[in-house]
Amino acid sequence: MIKIKNKKLKKSSKEWVIRQNRDFYVKKAKEIGYRSRSSFKLLDIHEKFSLINNNINILELGSSPGGWSQVYSKINSNGKNLAIDILPMKEIDNIVFHLGDFKEISIQKKINDFFGLKNLDILLSDMAPNATGNKEIDSIKINSLALDVLNFSLLLLSKNGWLIAKYYSGKDEKDLIATSKKNFKKTNLYKPLSSRKDSKEMYLVSCGLI
């Protein structure tokens, strides 16, 4: 259980701690050994869309602390798994990790060297910029990032590859969805059961390049 030690914490911070202590998925993650509750989001998406197979190529952007990495590293035990983040991530078996920004040329070269060109089966992104507290600005920022991820995926994915990227319903959502439908045969909009009900968090699940 998370203890509130600092009596000077802002009200919003205290509410977050209380919510974490009561959260079913936070407790379940600790019991199983997952690094974050987000593991259950990927598991849900995987079960819904029969997403991950063994012996495939998977790239994850924004992987730290490793909740998603723990999930697909076990399912894709004989495949190639590469994780990228601007924050450090503790080692996970069957995961190659590079510290850096996927927009950097040096990181993009490492990705291409690892998988080869147009040979990626799944690109995963659970990334979100630091929250500002302004819901409209936060939606714009995360959806802009999701669009960057989508455009990046077009350079890497194989013909039948999958893109899974987090976005927020609201501002700039239409541009992201329209771009996906223009470039993918199938575009699904999905909210995992483990996403909090009051969250605007959604996932773009697209497959099959046009």
PyRosetta script that sets phi, psi and omega in degrees:
from pyrosetta import init, pose_from_sequence

init()
pose = pose_from_sequence("MIKIKNKKLKKSSKEWVIRQNRDFYVKKAKEIGYRSRSSFKLLDIHEKFSLINNNINILELGSSPGGWSQVYSKINSNGKNLAIDILPMKEIDNIVFHLGDFKEISIQKKINDFFGLKNLDILLSDMAPNATGNKEIDSIKINSLALDVLNFSLLLLSKNGWLIAKYYSGKDEKDLIATSKKNFKKTNLYKPLSSRKDSKEMYLVSCGLI")
pose.set_psi(1, 139.1)
pose.set_omega(1, 177.4)
pose.set_phi(2, -79.7)
pose.set_psi(2, 126.2)
pose.set_omega(2, -179.0)
pose.set_phi(3, -99.9)
pose.set_psi(3, 140.5)
pose.set_omega(3, 177.7)
pose.set_phi(4, -88.6)
pose.set_psi(4, 100.0)
pose.set_omega(4, -177.2)
pose.set_phi(5, -93.1)
pose.set_psi(5, -31.8)
pose.set_omega(5, -175.8)
pose.set_phi(6, -94.0)
pose.set_psi(6, 109.7)
pose.set_omega(6, -177.2)
pose.set_phi(7, -71.1)
pose.set_psi(7, -13.5)
pose.set_omega(7, -178.1)
pose.set_phi(8, -91.8)
pose.set_psi(8, 5.3)
pose.set_omega(8, 178.3)
pose.set_phi(9, -58.1)
pose.set_psi(9, 143.0)
pose.set_omega(9, 175.8)
pose.set_phi(10, -63.3)
pose.set_psi(10, 156.9)
pose.set_omega(10, -179.2)
pose.set_phi(11, -56.9)
pose.set_psi(11, -41.8)
pose.set_omega(11, -178.5)
pose.set_phi(12, -64.2)
pose.set_psi(12, -35.9)
pose.set_omega(12, 179.1)
pose.set_phi(13, -68.8)
pose.set_psi(13, -41.2)
pose.set_omega(13, 178.1)
pose.set_phi(14, -64.1)
pose.set_psi(14, -40.7)
pose.set_omega(14, 178.9)
pose.set_phi(15, -62.7)
pose.set_psi(15, -37.9)
pose.set_omega(15, 178.8)
pose.set_phi(16, -63.9)
pose.set_psi(16, -43.2)
pose.set_omega(16, 180.0)
pose.set_phi(17, -62.9)
pose.set_psi(17, -44.3)
pose.set_omega(17, 179.5)
pose.set_phi(18, -62.5)
pose.set_psi(18, -42.6)
pose.set_omega(18, 179.7)
pose.set_phi(19, -63.9)
pose.set_psi(19, -40.5)
pose.set_omega(19, 178.2)
pose.set_phi(20, -61.9)
pose.set_psi(20, -41.7)
pose.set_omega(20, -179.2)
pose.set_phi(21, -64.8)
pose.set_psi(21, -30.1)
pose.set_omega(21, -178.0)
pose.set_phi(22, -91.7)
pose.set_psi(22, -11.5)
pose.set_omega(22, -171.7)
pose.set_phi(23, -72.1)
pose.set_psi(23, 123.2)
pose.set_omega(23, -179.4)
pose.set_phi(24, -60.3)
pose.set_psi(24, -42.8)
pose.set_omega(24, -175.6)
pose.set_phi(25, -73.8)
pose.set_psi(25, -28.5)
pose.set_omega(25, 174.4)
pose.set_phi(26, -64.9)
pose.set_psi(26, -45.6)
pose.set_omega(26, 179.8)
pose.set_phi(27, -65.5)
pose.set_psi(27, -41.4)
pose.set_omega(27, -179.0)
pose.set_phi(28, -66.5)
pose.set_psi(28, -38.0)
pose.set_omega(28, 178.4)
pose.set_phi(29, -61.3)
pose.set_psi(29, -42.3)
pose.set_omega(29, 179.0)
pose.set_phi(30, -64.5)
pose.set_psi(30, -39.3)
pose.set_omega(30, -179.6)
pose.set_phi(31, -64.3)
pose.set_psi(31, -42.6)
pose.set_omega(31, -176.6)
pose.set_phi(32, -79.6)
pose.set_psi(32, -29.5)
pose.set_omega(32, -177.8)
pose.set_phi(33, 104.3)
pose.set_psi(33, 14.9)
pose.set_omega(33, 175.4)
pose.set_phi(34, -75.8)
pose.set_psi(34, 147.5)
pose.set_omega(34, -177.3)
pose.set_phi(35, -77.5)
pose.set_psi(35, -18.8)
pose.set_omega(35, 178.4)
pose.set_phi(36, -156.4)
pose.set_psi(36, 160.8)
pose.set_omega(36, 178.8)
pose.set_phi(37, -67.0)
pose.set_psi(37, -17.8)
pose.set_omega(37, -178.3)
pose.set_phi(38, -64.0)
pose.set_psi(38, -18.0)
pose.set_omega(38, 176.9)
pose.set_phi(39, -54.7)
pose.set_psi(39, -37.7)
pose.set_omega(39, -177.3)
pose.set_phi(40, -71.0)
pose.set_psi(40, -24.9)
pose.set_omega(40, 176.6)
pose.set_phi(41, -66.4)
pose.set_psi(41, -45.7)
pose.set_omega(41, 178.9)
pose.set_phi(42, -67.2)
pose.set_psi(42, -39.2)
pose.set_omega(42, 177.4)
pose.set_phi(43, -60.2)
pose.set_psi(43, -40.9)
pose.set_omega(43, 178.8)
pose.set_phi(44, -63.7)
pose.set_psi(44, -47.5)
pose.set_omega(44, 179.4)
pose.set_phi(45, -61.9)
pose.set_psi(45, -41.6)
pose.set_omega(45, 179.3)
pose.set_phi(46, -60.8)
pose.set_psi(46, -45.8)
pose.set_omega(46, -178.5)
pose.set_phi(47, -68.9)
pose.set_psi(47, -36.4)
pose.set_omega(47, -179.0)
pose.set_phi(48, -67.6)
pose.set_psi(48, -41.3)
pose.set_omega(48, -172.0)
pose.set_phi(49, -113.2)
pose.set_psi(49, 8.8)
pose.set_omega(49, -176.9)
pose.set_phi(50, 48.6)
pose.set_psi(50, 55.5)
pose.set_omega(50, -165.4)
pose.set_phi(51, -77.3)
pose.set_psi(51, -56.6)
pose.set_omega(51, -168.9)
pose.set_phi(52, -99.2)
pose.set_psi(52, 129.5)
pose.set_omega(52, 173.4)
pose.set_phi(53, -114.3)
pose.set_psi(53, 175.9)
pose.set_omega(53, 176.6)
pose.set_phi(54, -89.6)
pose.set_psi(54, 155.1)
pose.set_omega(54, 176.3)
pose.set_phi(55, 65.2)
pose.set_psi(55, 44.9)
pose.set_omega(55, 177.5)
pose.set_phi(56, -127.2)
pose.set_psi(56, 177.9)
pose.set_omega(56, -179.7)
pose.set_phi(57, -106.2)
pose.set_psi(57, 121.2)
pose.set_omega(57, -177.3)
pose.set_phi(58, -126.2)
pose.set_psi(58, 130.6)
pose.set_omega(58, 174.1)
pose.set_phi(59, -117.5)
pose.set_psi(59, 131.1)
pose.set_omega(59, 176.0)
pose.set_phi(60, -118.2)
pose.set_psi(60, 128.5)
pose.set_omega(60, 176.4)
pose.set_phi(61, -105.3)
pose.set_psi(61, 131.6)
pose.set_omega(61, -177.5)
pose.set_phi(62, 75.6)
pose.set_psi(62, 51.7)
pose.set_omega(62, -169.2)
pose.set_phi(63, -82.8)
pose.set_psi(63, -27.6)
pose.set_omega(63, -174.9)
pose.set_phi(64, -64.1)
pose.set_psi(64, 138.6)
pose.set_omega(64, 9.7)
pose.set_phi(65, -86.0)
pose.set_psi(65, -4.9)
pose.set_omega(65, 175.1)
pose.set_phi(66, 119.0)
pose.set_psi(66, 13.0)
pose.set_omega(66, 179.9)
pose.set_phi(67, -59.6)
pose.set_psi(67, -44.7)
pose.set_omega(67, 178.5)
pose.set_phi(68, -72.8)
pose.set_psi(68, -39.0)
pose.set_omega(68, -178.6)
pose.set_phi(69, -58.3)
pose.set_psi(69, -39.3)
pose.set_omega(69, 179.1)
pose.set_phi(70, -60.8)
pose.set_psi(70, -34.2)
pose.set_omega(70, -177.6)
pose.set_phi(71, -72.9)
pose.set_psi(71, -56.5)
pose.set_omega(71, -173.2)
pose.set_phi(72, -76.4)
pose.set_psi(72, -20.7)
pose.set_omega(72, 178.3)
pose.set_phi(73, -65.2)
pose.set_psi(73, -30.7)
pose.set_omega(73, 179.1)
pose.set_phi(74, -81.0)
pose.set_psi(74, -41.1)
pose.set_omega(74, -179.5)
pose.set_phi(75, -69.4)
pose.set_psi(75, -43.5)
pose.set_omega(75, -178.7)
pose.set_phi(76, -96.9)
pose.set_psi(76, 55.3)
pose.set_omega(76, -173.0)
pose.set_phi(77, -67.4)
pose.set_psi(77, -25.9)
pose.set_omega(77, 180.0)
pose.set_phi(78, -106.0)
pose.set_psi(78, 8.8)
pose.set_omega(78, -178.7)
pose.set_phi(79, -100.8)
pose.set_psi(79, -167.0)
pose.set_omega(79, 179.2)
pose.set_phi(80, -111.3)
pose.set_psi(80, 122.1)
pose.set_omega(80, -176.0)
pose.set_phi(81, -123.0)
pose.set_psi(81, 121.9)
pose.set_omega(81, -179.8)
pose.set_phi(82, -125.1)
pose.set_psi(82, 130.5)
pose.set_omega(82, -179.6)
pose.set_phi(83, -121.2)
pose.set_psi(83, 140.2)
pose.set_omega(83, -178.3)
pose.set_phi(84, -128.9)
pose.set_psi(84, 138.7)
pose.set_omega(84, 173.4)
pose.set_phi(85, -161.0)
pose.set_psi(85, 153.5)
pose.set_omega(85, 175.8)
pose.set_phi(86, -81.3)
pose.set_psi(86, -9.9)
pose.set_omega(86, 176.2)
pose.set_phi(87, -107.9)
pose.set_psi(87, 149.0)
pose.set_omega(87, 179.1)
pose.set_phi(88, -63.4)
pose.set_psi(88, 154.8)
pose.set_omega(88, 176.2)
pose.set_phi(89, -139.5)
pose.set_psi(89, 130.5)
pose.set_omega(89, 178.2)
pose.set_phi(90, -64.4)
pose.set_psi(90, 150.3)
pose.set_omega(90, -174.3)
pose.set_phi(91, -59.0)
pose.set_psi(91, 140.5)
pose.set_omega(91, 175.0)
pose.set_phi(92, -130.5)
pose.set_psi(92, 133.8)
pose.set_omega(92, 179.5)
pose.set_phi(93, -56.6)
pose.set_psi(93, 137.0)
pose.set_omega(93, 175.6)
pose.set_phi(94, 71.0)
pose.set_psi(94, 18.4)
pose.set_omega(94, 175.9)
pose.set_phi(95, -124.1)
pose.set_psi(95, 126.8)
pose.set_omega(95, 170.9)
pose.set_phi(96, -95.0)
pose.set_psi(96, 125.8)
pose.set_omega(96, -176.2)
pose.set_phi(97, -117.0)
pose.set_psi(97, 136.3)
pose.set_omega(97, 173.4)
pose.set_phi(98, -124.1)
pose.set_psi(98, 132.1)
pose.set_omega(98, 177.2)
pose.set_phi(99, -85.9)
pose.set_psi(99, 121.6)
pose.set_omega(99, -179.8)
pose.set_phi(100, 158.9)
pose.set_psi(100, 177.8)
pose.set_omega(100, -179.6)
pose.set_phi(101, -97.9)
pose.set_psi(101, 130.2)
pose.set_omega(101, -177.5)
pose.set_phi(102, -63.6)
pose.set_psi(102, -15.0)
pose.set_omega(102, 178.9)
pose.set_phi(103, -81.7)
pose.set_psi(103, -13.3)
pose.set_omega(103, 179.6)
pose.set_phi(104, -75.0)
pose.set_psi(104, 138.9)
pose.set_omega(104, -179.0)
pose.set_phi(105, -59.3)
pose.set_psi(105, -39.9)
pose.set_omega(105, -178.3)
pose.set_phi(106, -63.5)
pose.set_psi(106, -37.9)
pose.set_omega(106, 178.5)
pose.set_phi(107, -72.1)
pose.set_psi(107, -40.6)
pose.set_omega(107, 178.4)
pose.set_phi(108, -61.6)
pose.set_psi(108, -35.8)
pose.set_omega(108, 177.4)
pose.set_phi(109, -65.7)
pose.set_psi(109, -40.5)
pose.set_omega(109, 178.6)
pose.set_phi(110, -63.7)
pose.set_psi(110, -38.5)
pose.set_omega(110, 178.7)
pose.set_phi(111, -64.3)
pose.set_psi(111, -47.8)
pose.set_omega(111, 179.9)
pose.set_phi(112, -64.4)
pose.set_psi(112, -38.1)
pose.set_omega(112, 178.7)
pose.set_phi(113, -66.5)
pose.set_psi(113, -32.4)
pose.set_omega(113, -176.8)
pose.set_phi(114, -75.4)
pose.set_psi(114, -43.6)
pose.set_omega(114, -174.7)
pose.set_phi(115, -103.8)
pose.set_psi(115, -28.2)
pose.set_omega(115, -168.4)
pose.set_phi(116, 89.0)
pose.set_psi(116, 167.9)
pose.set_omega(116, -176.6)
pose.set_phi(117, -77.2)
pose.set_psi(117, 136.9)
pose.set_omega(117, 175.2)
pose.set_phi(118, 51.1)
pose.set_psi(118, 41.6)
pose.set_omega(118, -175.7)
pose.set_phi(119, -126.5)
pose.set_psi(119, 18.8)
pose.set_omega(119, -177.1)
pose.set_phi(120, -94.5)
pose.set_psi(120, 132.4)
pose.set_omega(120, -179.2)
pose.set_phi(121, -89.4)
pose.set_psi(121, -38.8)
pose.set_omega(121, -178.5)
pose.set_phi(122, -141.1)
pose.set_psi(122, 132.6)
pose.set_omega(122, 169.6)
pose.set_phi(123, -115.6)
pose.set_psi(123, 122.1)
pose.set_omega(123, -178.5)
pose.set_phi(124, -109.9)
pose.set_psi(124, 137.9)
pose.set_omega(124, 174.6)
pose.set_phi(125, -145.1)
pose.set_psi(125, 116.3)
pose.set_omega(125, 174.1)
pose.set_phi(126, -111.4)
pose.set_psi(126, 24.3)
pose.set_omega(126, -174.8)
pose.set_phi(127, -70.9)
pose.set_psi(127, 148.5)
pose.set_omega(127, 173.0)
pose.set_phi(128, -152.8)
pose.set_psi(128, 131.8)
pose.set_omega(128, 176.7)
pose.set_phi(129, -65.0)
pose.set_psi(129, 162.7)
pose.set_omega(129, 175.9)
pose.set_phi(130, -57.9)
pose.set_psi(130, 134.0)
pose.set_omega(130, -177.7)
pose.set_phi(131, -70.5)
pose.set_psi(131, 142.5)
pose.set_omega(131, 178.7)
pose.set_phi(132, -98.1)
pose.set_psi(132, -18.4)
pose.set_omega(132, -175.0)
pose.set_phi(133, 97.6)
pose.set_psi(133, -15.2)
pose.set_omega(133, 176.0)
pose.set_phi(134, -97.8)
pose.set_psi(134, 111.2)
pose.set_omega(134, -173.1)
pose.set_phi(135, -60.7)
pose.set_psi(135, -37.4)
pose.set_omega(135, -179.6)
pose.set_phi(136, -67.4)
pose.set_psi(136, -45.6)
pose.set_omega(136, 179.1)
pose.set_phi(137, -64.8)
pose.set_psi(137, -41.4)
pose.set_omega(137, 179.7)
pose.set_phi(138, -62.2)
pose.set_psi(138, -40.3)
pose.set_omega(138, 178.1)
pose.set_phi(139, -63.8)
pose.set_psi(139, -42.5)
pose.set_omega(139, 179.1)
pose.set_phi(140, -61.5)
pose.set_psi(140, -44.6)
pose.set_omega(140, -177.2)
pose.set_phi(141, -66.1)
pose.set_psi(141, -46.6)
pose.set_omega(141, -177.0)
pose.set_phi(142, -71.7)
pose.set_psi(142, -34.7)
pose.set_omega(142, 179.3)
pose.set_phi(143, -73.8)
pose.set_psi(143, -29.7)
pose.set_omega(143, 173.2)
pose.set_phi(144, -66.4)
pose.set_psi(144, -40.6)
pose.set_omega(144, 177.3)
pose.set_phi(145, -65.9)
pose.set_psi(145, -41.8)
pose.set_omega(145, 178.5)
pose.set_phi(146, -61.8)
pose.set_psi(146, -36.6)
pose.set_omega(146, 178.0)
pose.set_phi(147, -67.5)
pose.set_psi(147, -38.1)
pose.set_omega(147, 175.3)
pose.set_phi(148, -61.3)
pose.set_psi(148, -41.7)
pose.set_omega(148, 178.9)
pose.set_phi(149, -64.5)
pose.set_psi(149, -44.0)
pose.set_omega(149, 179.1)
pose.set_phi(150, -58.7)
pose.set_psi(150, -49.3)
pose.set_omega(150, -178.9)
pose.set_phi(151, -63.1)
pose.set_psi(151, -35.8)
pose.set_omega(151, 177.5)
pose.set_phi(152, -66.3)
pose.set_psi(152, -38.2)
pose.set_omega(152, -179.0)
pose.set_phi(153, -62.8)
pose.set_psi(153, -29.9)
pose.set_omega(153, -178.9)
pose.set_phi(154, -65.1)
pose.set_psi(154, -22.7)
pose.set_omega(154, 179.9)
pose.set_phi(155, -85.9)
pose.set_psi(155, -16.8)
pose.set_omega(155, -170.1)
pose.set_phi(156, -115.3)
pose.set_psi(156, -35.3)
pose.set_omega(156, -171.0)
pose.set_phi(157, -68.9)
pose.set_psi(157, 145.7)
pose.set_omega(157, 171.3)
pose.set_phi(158, -72.1)
pose.set_psi(158, 172.8)
pose.set_omega(158, -174.8)
pose.set_phi(159, -55.8)
pose.set_psi(159, -38.4)
pose.set_omega(159, -178.4)
pose.set_phi(160, -105.4)
pose.set_psi(160, 22.9)
pose.set_omega(160, -176.6)
pose.set_phi(161, -71.8)
pose.set_psi(161, 162.6)
pose.set_omega(161, -178.3)
pose.set_phi(162, -114.3)
pose.set_psi(162, 142.6)
pose.set_omega(162, 171.4)
pose.set_phi(163, -120.1)
pose.set_psi(163, 127.7)
pose.set_omega(163, 173.9)
pose.set_phi(164, -125.3)
pose.set_psi(164, 115.2)
pose.set_omega(164, -175.6)
pose.set_phi(165, -137.8)
pose.set_psi(165, 134.6)
pose.set_omega(165, 178.4)
pose.set_phi(166, -76.8)
pose.set_psi(166, 141.5)
pose.set_omega(166, 173.0)
pose.set_phi(167, -147.0)
pose.set_psi(167, 174.7)
pose.set_omega(167, 176.6)
pose.set_phi(168, -113.4)
pose.set_psi(168, 134.7)
pose.set_omega(168, 174.6)
pose.set_phi(169, -68.0)
pose.set_psi(169, 132.2)
pose.set_omega(169, -178.3)
pose.set_phi(170, 135.8)
pose.set_psi(170, -132.4)
pose.set_omega(170, -173.3)
pose.set_phi(171, -58.0)
pose.set_psi(171, 129.3)
pose.set_omega(171, 177.0)
pose.set_phi(172, 68.6)
pose.set_psi(172, 6.7)
pose.set_omega(172, 178.8)
pose.set_phi(173, -60.8)
pose.set_psi(173, -40.4)
pose.set_omega(173, -175.8)
pose.set_phi(174, -62.8)
pose.set_psi(174, -39.0)
pose.set_omega(174, 179.9)
pose.set_phi(175, -63.2)
pose.set_psi(175, -42.3)
pose.set_omega(175, 179.6)
pose.set_phi(176, -63.3)
pose.set_psi(176, -47.8)
pose.set_omega(176, -178.2)
pose.set_phi(177, -65.8)
pose.set_psi(177, -40.8)
pose.set_omega(177, 179.7)
pose.set_phi(178, -63.3)
pose.set_psi(178, -40.1)
pose.set_omega(178, 179.2)
pose.set_phi(179, -65.8)
pose.set_psi(179, -37.9)
pose.set_omega(179, 177.6)
pose.set_phi(180, -65.1)
pose.set_psi(180, -46.6)
pose.set_omega(180, -178.9)
pose.set_phi(181, -64.9)
pose.set_psi(181, -27.7)
pose.set_omega(181, 179.0)
pose.set_phi(182, -72.7)
pose.set_psi(182, -27.9)
pose.set_omega(182, -172.2)
pose.set_phi(183, -112.6)
pose.set_psi(183, -15.0)
pose.set_omega(183, -179.1)
pose.set_phi(184, -121.8)
pose.set_psi(184, 147.3)
pose.set_omega(184, 178.6)
pose.set_phi(185, -68.1)
pose.set_psi(185, -36.4)
pose.set_omega(185, -179.6)
pose.set_phi(186, -127.7)
pose.set_psi(186, 131.5)
pose.set_omega(186, 175.9)
pose.set_phi(187, -128.0)
pose.set_psi(187, 116.5)
pose.set_omega(187, 179.1)
pose.set_phi(188, -113.3)
pose.set_psi(188, 143.9)
pose.set_omega(188, 176.6)
pose.set_phi(189, -115.0)
pose.set_psi(189, 119.4)
pose.set_omega(189, -168.9)
pose.set_phi(190, -137.4)
pose.set_psi(190, 138.1)
pose.set_omega(190, 174.0)
pose.set_phi(191, -116.5)
pose.set_psi(191, 112.5)
pose.set_omega(191, -179.2)
pose.set_phi(192, -62.2)
pose.set_psi(192, 154.6)
pose.set_omega(192, -179.9)
pose.set_phi(193, -62.1)
pose.set_psi(193, -29.9)
pose.set_omega(193, -177.6)
pose.set_phi(194, -82.6)
pose.set_psi(194, -6.3)
pose.set_omega(194, 172.7)
pose.set_phi(195, -70.0)
pose.set_psi(195, 140.2)
pose.set_omega(195, -178.2)
pose.set_phi(196, -66.8)
pose.set_psi(196, 142.2)
pose.set_omega(196, -174.8)
pose.set_phi(197, -60.9)
pose.set_psi(197, -33.4)
pose.set_omega(197, -177.4)
pose.set_phi(198, -86.7)
pose.set_psi(198, 3.4)
pose.set_omega(198, -178.8)
pose.set_phi(199, -89.8)
pose.set_psi(199, 144.9)
pose.set_omega(199, 176.2)
pose.set_phi(200, -86.7)
pose.set_psi(200, 4.9)
pose.set_omega(200, -177.4)
pose.set_phi(201, -62.3)
pose.set_psi(201, 130.8)
pose.set_omega(201, 175.7)
pose.set_phi(202, -138.3)
pose.set_psi(202, 166.3)
pose.set_omega(202, 177.2)
pose.set_phi(203, -128.0)
pose.set_psi(203, 131.8)
pose.set_omega(203, 173.5)
pose.set_phi(204, -85.8)
pose.set_psi(204, 120.0)
pose.set_omega(204, -179.9)
pose.set_phi(205, -120.7)
pose.set_psi(205, 100.0)
pose.set_omega(205, -172.7)
pose.set_phi(206, -121.3)
pose.set_psi(206, 147.4)
pose.set_omega(206, 179.3)
pose.set_phi(207, -150.5)
pose.set_psi(207, 155.9)
pose.set_omega(207, 176.5)
pose.set_phi(208, 77.7)
pose.set_psi(208, 93.5)
pose.set_omega(208, -179.9)
pose.set_phi(209, -66.0)
pose.set_psi(209, 139.8)
pose.set_omega(209, 178.2)
pose.set_phi(210, -83.6)
pose.dump_pdb("model.pdb")
